[in-house]
């Protein structure tokens, strides 16, 4: 399970969303950035799990 956790990808989405908000609006919205990072991390984790189950050897 630990191999499927997208920690660096989720952190990258968090930094990207909060940085874009800060540059575009002058203030960051951490709640929006956290929600986007969690949603993206969940999608990546499910996709990795699905690919591992359906990989042809």
TAQUI-V173290 format. One record per pair of residues at least 24 apart in sequence whose ideal C-beta (glycine too) atoms are under 8 Angstrom apart, sorted by sequence separation. I is the first residue (numbers start at 1). GAP is how many residues later the second one is. D is the distance in whole Angstrom. If there is no record, write none. Layout:
BEGIN
I;GAP;D, I;GAP;D
END
This chain:
BEGIN
13;24;4, 11;26;7, 10;27;4, 13;27;5, 10;28;7, 13;28;8, 10;30;6, 9;31;7, 10;31;4, 9;32;7, 6;34;8, 7;34;8, 10;34;8, 6;35;5, 9;35;6, 5;36;8, 6;38;4, 6;39;6, 5;40;6, 4;41;5, 6;42;7, 4;44;5, 3;45;8, 4;45;6, 4;48;8
END
